[in-house]
Amino acid sequence: MVTRHSVLRVTRSHRDKYVRHLLGTSKLSDEQASRDYGANRIQTLEGPAGSGRLVVLPQSACAARQRPADAADPLPMTTTPKLGFGTAPILGRIGRRDSVAALERAYALGVRHFDTARSYGWGEAEGVLGSFLQGKSRRECTIVSKCGIVPVKRSRVLSVAKALAREVRDRAPGVGSMVQRAASSSRFQPTRTYDVRTLNESFETSLRELRTDYLDVLLLHNFDPTMPGLDDVVTWFQRLRQRGSIARYGFAVGCDLVQGLTCLRGSGVLDGAVVQVPVSVALLALSSEWRDVPVLAHSAFRFSAQSGMSFTEILARLGAACRCEAAVCSMFSKSHIESNVATAARVAV
Ligand SMILES: NC(=O)c1ccc[n+]([C@@H]2O[C@H](COP(=O)([O-])OP(=O)(O)OC[C@H]3O[C@@H](n4cnc5c(N)ncnc54)[C@H](OP(=O)(O)O)[C@@H]3O)[C@@H](O)[C@H]2O)c1
């Protein structure tokens, strides 16, 4: 769908693909796309009836020079997303020793934004992060955690099963999907909750595991418009903020982005909140009415695999499309950490 007056900054190589994707048509041939929309000037495309207008701004230096000074609505890169370290694989896909090694490597290279959740690593990821951060300057770090998904109770059986699963996967990579199926068995499945008492217990556990007395951001995991008791949750968030236990609160939106944002705004709870969302076409084409909402974007590499867009482009576009404070990535191999830190630094210049 083309949003009203979406303005995309695109490189030449992705422009035609995007035009086709956003117009929801595969009818545009490469030749036609290149002839009609390929010139280095602003292009205005009419989307399907009533859906609005898409303006494509090619981004070469030459295109920028040729663009008239009063060119409609060009988007500067308004924010520079920081690189965030995603901890979802800790004590799940990645064992303790490799998790700590990755945290150490990322920290040594300057990463200070850490994204975790009560549910990650079947409830054990926060503990690994907390023990890693002990003795490091708390004020220098941004710790984001989430409540709302309760992990299964910690047990010896579960720990042994997880370690065994990693071992089997590493020795016989072919059985990866079998291991994944076993891990998703209902016995190990977390449960969702919006009950404030349970959320509060979860938050207290998070503080304990993370060895801190406050979180920079506390998010409600998997928010969707059908959830009951949103007002109660926000009242509780505000109490935590007043007493200094969290600096900010927000929502990890687990549904259609614009639908989620519309519901949060309609309920009067979006002001001052942070949202966490996966990188998506919808996020990169977000209309200006959402531009002030602080965003923590995640899963850039999943999006990269689907769209063919590089991490460099994703970061640049995130910075132009929304108030993206951080791009949170799972990165446990040495080369990925180093490459992502270098990319984020390059984009920030
Ligand atoms: N709020 C939510 O509901 C929610 C949902 C999903 C995720 N998250 C957060 O977002 C984080 C990231 O999410 P994700 O793991 O789904 O997605 P992701 O960051 O897009 O994908 C991570 C995968 O990409 C690989 N990778 C990292 N850097 C790379 C590079 N430069 N080149 C190629 N591959 C690279 C990683 O490999 P290695 O690890 O082997 O280096 C890993 O397999 C999570 O850890 C979590 O903190 C939040």
The ligand as a MOL file (V3000), in Angstrom:
LIG
                    3D

  0  0  0     0  0            999 V3000
M  V30 BEGIN CTAB
M  V30 COUNTS 48 52 0 0 0
M  V30 BEGIN ATOM
M  V30 1 N 10.3890 -6.7410 20.7580 0
M  V30 2 C 10.3140 -7.8470 20.1030 0
M  V30 3 O 9.2500 -8.4340 20.0310 0
M  V30 4 C 11.5410 -8.3950 19.4300 0
M  V30 5 C 11.3860 -9.3900 18.4810 0
M  V30 6 C 12.5290 -9.8940 17.8640 0
M  V30 7 C 13.7740 -9.3890 18.2280 0
M  V30 8 N 13.9030 -8.4200 19.1600 0 CHG=1
M  V30 9 C 15.2460 -7.8970 19.5560 0
M  V30 10 O 15.9890 -7.6510 18.3860 0
M  V30 11 C 17.1990 -8.4180 18.3830 0
M  V30 12 C 17.5340 -8.8150 16.9570 0
M  V30 13 O 16.5040 -9.5740 16.4080 0
M  V30 14 P 16.7050 -10.8600 15.4720 0
M  V30 15 O 17.7140 -11.7700 16.0180 0
M  V30 16 O 15.3280 -11.3430 15.2340 0 CHG=-1
M  V30 17 O 17.1320 -10.2780 14.0940 0
M  V30 18 P 18.4590 -9.7440 13.3570 0
M  V30 19 O 19.2670 -8.8940 14.2570 0
M  V30 20 O 17.9280 -9.1780 12.1040 0
M  V30 21 O 19.1990 -11.0930 12.9180 0
M  V30 22 C 20.2410 -11.5860 13.5540 0
M  V30 23 C 20.9200 -12.6050 12.6400 0
M  V30 24 O 21.6870 -11.8960 11.6700 0
M  V30 25 C 23.0470 -12.2640 11.7980 0
M  V30 26 N 23.8670 -11.0540 11.5820 0
M  V30 27 C 24.2470 -10.0950 12.4530 0
M  V30 28 N 25.0450 -9.2080 11.8530 0
M  V30 29 C 25.1870 -9.5970 10.5580 0
M  V30 30 C 25.8890 -9.0790 9.4430 0
M  V30 31 N 26.6310 -7.9730 9.5070 0
M  V30 32 N 25.8010 -9.7470 8.2730 0
M  V30 33 C 25.0490 -10.8720 8.1630 0
M  V30 34 N 24.3620 -11.4170 9.1860 0
M  V30 35 C 24.4110 -10.7690 10.3850 0
M  V30 36 C 23.2080 -12.8270 13.1980 0
M  V30 37 O 24.2450 -13.8090 13.2150 0
M  V30 38 P 25.2030 -14.0680 14.5100 0
M  V30 39 O 24.3760 -13.8940 15.7500 0
M  V30 40 O 25.6480 -15.4620 14.3090 0
M  V30 41 O 26.3460 -13.0920 14.4570 0
M  V30 42 C 21.8530 -13.4550 13.4410 0
M  V30 43 O 21.8180 -14.7540 12.9060 0
M  V30 44 C 16.9210 -9.5760 19.3460 0
M  V30 45 O 18.0780 -10.1150 19.9330 0
M  V30 46 C 16.0470 -8.8980 20.3800 0
M  V30 47 O 16.8770 -8.1940 21.2930 0
M  V30 48 C 12.8030 -7.8950 19.7570 0
M  V30 END ATOM
M  V30 BEGIN BOND
M  V30 1 1 1 2
M  V30 2 2 2 3
M  V30 3 1 2 4
M  V30 4 1 4 5
M  V30 5 2 4 48
M  V30 6 2 5 6
M  V30 7 1 6 7
M  V30 8 2 7 8
M  V30 9 1 8 9
M  V30 10 1 8 48
M  V30 11 1 9 10
M  V30 12 1 9 46
M  V30 13 1 10 11
M  V30 14 1 11 12
M  V30 15 1 11 44
M  V30 16 1 12 13
M  V30 17 1 13 14
M  V30 18 2 14 15
M  V30 19 1 14 16
M  V30 20 1 14 17
M  V30 21 1 17 18
M  V30 22 2 18 19
M  V30 23 1 18 20
M  V30 24 1 18 21
M  V30 25 1 21 22
M  V30 26 1 22 23
M  V30 27 1 23 24
M  V30 28 1 23 42
M  V30 29 1 24 25
M  V30 30 1 25 26
M  V30 31 1 25 36
M  V30 32 1 26 27
M  V30 33 1 26 35
M  V30 34 2 27 28
M  V30 35 1 28 29
M  V30 36 1 29 30
M  V30 37 2 29 35
M  V30 38 1 30 31
M  V30 39 2 30 32
M  V30 40 1 32 33
M  V30 41 2 33 34
M  V30 42 1 34 35
M  V30 43 1 36 37
M  V30 44 1 36 42
M  V30 45 1 37 38
M  V30 46 2 38 39
M  V30 47 1 38 40
M  V30 48 1 38 41
M  V30 49 1 42 43
M  V30 50 1 44 45
M  V30 51 1 44 46
M  V30 52 1 46 47
M  V30 END BOND
M  V30 END CTAB
M  END
